[in-house]
Each structure stands twice: as C-alpha cells, then as structure tokens.
Amino acid sequence: MSADKLLEVRGLRTHFSTRAGAVAAVDEVSFGLERGKILGLVGESGSGKSVTGFSIMRLIDPPGRIVAGEILFKGRDLLRLREKEMQHLRGNRIAMIFQDPMMTLNPVLRVDVQMIETVLAHSNTSRARARELARDTLGAMGISSPEERLMAYPHQLSGGMRQRVAIAIALLHRPELIIADEPTTALDVTIQGQILSEVQNLTRQYGTSLIWITHDLSVVAGLADEIAVMYAGRIVEQGGVDDVLDRPLHPYTLGLLNSLPSSNRHGRRLNQIPGMAPNLLALPAGCAFFERCTRRTVQCEQQRPALDPHGNGHAVRCFHPIGQEVPA
Ligand SMILES: Nc1ncnc2c1ncn2[C@@H]1O[C@H](COP(=O)(O)OP(=O)(O)OP(=O)(O)O)[C@@H](O)[C@H]1O
C-alpha cells in the first residue's frame, strides 16, 4: 500500500440473505483513496453505493454480512478490529453524513449543546473553546449569524441549514475520512451547489479524504478527484475525474453522461438509459449491463468482464470499451 493511501478497499463483498437467496449487494469492490482526495461513488439506485459506505463503517446489520475483502485504513484492516476499536475510529477518525440530517442531529437538543458535547467527547478542551470551535465551523459551512443558529433546535432550521449543521458536526473533530451518502440529494440545486463548494473548501483546508455517494454524475463533476461508477454491486469504471467524464470507457458511464439534464431543455432528462438494472438475485451469466448495452456481443452474454486497467489509473469492466471497435 502506498504511503499516501489513507484507505484501500480490496475485494469487498457484502451479501444480504433473503428468503429468495443471497443478494450480492457489493461484489469484489476495490478502490483506494489518498489523503485529502475526494472520491465520487456514482450509480443508479440499488447499485450498492450505500452498502459500500456502510461496509467501510462496519455498520452492516443482519441479514447483511461482509463476506470477504479487506478495508485498510492507514494500513490496518478495519474488518479485523474489535468492535470497541472500531467504535473509537468511528467517533474520531471516520465520520458519515446521511441524506437525512436527522440521522446525525438530536431533535430535542439545541445545536450548541450537540456541537459542544461532540467537541468535548473528542478532546480535552474547555466549554468556551468548544463553543468557539462550533461557531467557527458553522461559519465555515456558510452559515450566517452562527450565534443565532447555535441557539436553535433542529426543527427551527430549514432543510439546507440542518444539513449544513450535520456536516459541521461531522467536521468538528477533524476526521481523516468522511463518507457522505447523498447528503444534498433532497435539497434544491442552488443550496446543493453551495454546500458542495463549502464541503470541498473545508476538506481541502483540513486535508480530509471524502467519499461522496451520489446517483448524479453532475454532482461529482465539480467536486471529486476520482470517480468510481457502480452497477449491480460492482465497480464498472474508475479513474481520475477528467478521464472518466471526458473519455468514458464503459457504455453505462456514457449513458449516465448522456442522461444528464441539458441546460437548454430546462432540466428535462434526455436519453435515459433504456431498461432497468438487473435483479441481483438473478444476475446474467455474463456482463450485468448486457441487457441494456448497445455494444453487446455474444462474448458479453457468456462471460463476465474483469476490471481491466487502461493506463493512468483508469479502469473499465467491459469487453468492448468506448473507442474500440465492436467485433461484428
Ligand atoms: N436490508 C437489506 N436486505 C436485503 N437486501 C438489501 C438490504 N439492504 C440493501 N440490500 C440490497 O443491496 C442493494 C444495494 O443497496 P444500496 O442501498 O447500497 O444501493 P444504492 O446504490 O446506495 O442505492 P440508493 O441510492 O437507492 O440508496 C439493493 O438493491 C438491495 O438489493
């Protein structure tokens, strides 16, 4: 593992047992993340993004189970830690933010109480200093009149404000890794843009690594350094943001790019990828994207493609990547 890698996920497999059989929600997922870098984890609903995030946090409850892989955080495999050690890491070094800020916020406590208690739980500082830190972090998250917000209860804040506070709480103890599971999806586009740029500034400033989970490629376009595209539990393409967005190799990634809202059509979705993601209980023998792919061949129907390197850290799970001729 290279010295600047904060996180290295190798061969992660997380399954859910259901009455109908075992669902491979995450299958053979591998990626690395350097210190201070932002990874955008992208894919349609049900592709395994959240389960990947929760697996890293080791927050998979039965009927789910991590069945294979390594999650190296600063070289230590999180899957081998005792639950107590993991709890310590979760409280101090790794944080998660959710689509619903109320997963983080306590509805019956004022914002200042929640923030001060968070600081005091993680450092030996005074209450006055903790309050100062809380106010400064709210300010850095673009919250005007932070003093007033500190005195509010969560229900007195707007949705965007609640999410800013929840993110500020995650940043308070300066974790080394934040996993953000669609925290801006429910917000309107303007607020989403503001929050993205504040989070980007703060993580750069603090040197925090960030995994940003989203179904929306346009969100990660301006935010991430690296992108991993998931489909049916697997990474189908990964690489630097410019490589993946400017030179997509997987037909699915190209489909996602083509379905982004066009600015001159007032946000109407164009060229949606036809068809639906496959049932994880009945995956085809070959490529999981086979049914929906315009470049499919008999090989794709019969064999599962591996994630092949294409130089510069760009990799694709496809027999006939974009740019190469499809055999007749
Ligand atoms: N508790 C569960 N029981 C059974 N299957 C589950 C459970 N949780 C997740 N799964 C399976 O894992 C798959 C991936 O779920 P996941 O939440 O990671 O998708 P996602 O890409 O984050 O989608 P979304 O954007 O909708 O959250 C689901 O399609 C489902 O089949």
The ligand as a Gaussian input file, in Angstrom:
#p B3LYP/6-31G(d) Opt

LIG

0 1
 N      -31.507000      -4.873000       4.375000
 C      -31.417000      -5.394000       3.136000
 N      -31.970000      -6.579000       2.847000
 C      -31.854000      -7.130000       1.617000
 N      -31.196000      -6.549000       0.599000
 C      -30.630000      -5.363000       0.832000
 C      -30.711000      -4.703000       2.100000
 N      -30.048000      -3.532000       2.018000
 C      -29.584000      -3.445000       0.748000
 N      -29.933000      -4.537000       0.041000
 C      -29.603000      -4.846000      -1.354000
 O      -28.448000      -4.135000      -1.712000
 C      -28.638000      -3.440000      -2.924000
 C      -27.800000      -2.199000      -2.906000
 O      -28.332000      -1.277000      -1.974000
 P      -27.700000       0.164000      -1.744000
 O      -28.537000       0.835000      -0.699000
 O      -26.251000       0.061000      -1.488000
 O      -27.899000       0.860000      -3.146000
 P      -27.549000       2.349000      -3.519000
 O      -26.741000       2.267000      -4.759000
 O      -26.971000       3.077000      -2.378000
 O      -28.983000       2.884000      -3.874000
 P      -29.812000       4.113000      -3.261000
 O      -29.277000       5.303000      -3.991000
 O      -31.221000       3.789000      -3.622000
 O      -29.541000       4.099000      -1.786000
 C      -30.130000      -3.217000      -3.008000
 O      -30.585000      -3.196000      -4.321000
 C      -30.698000      -4.422000      -2.305000
 O      -30.861000      -5.466000      -3.240000

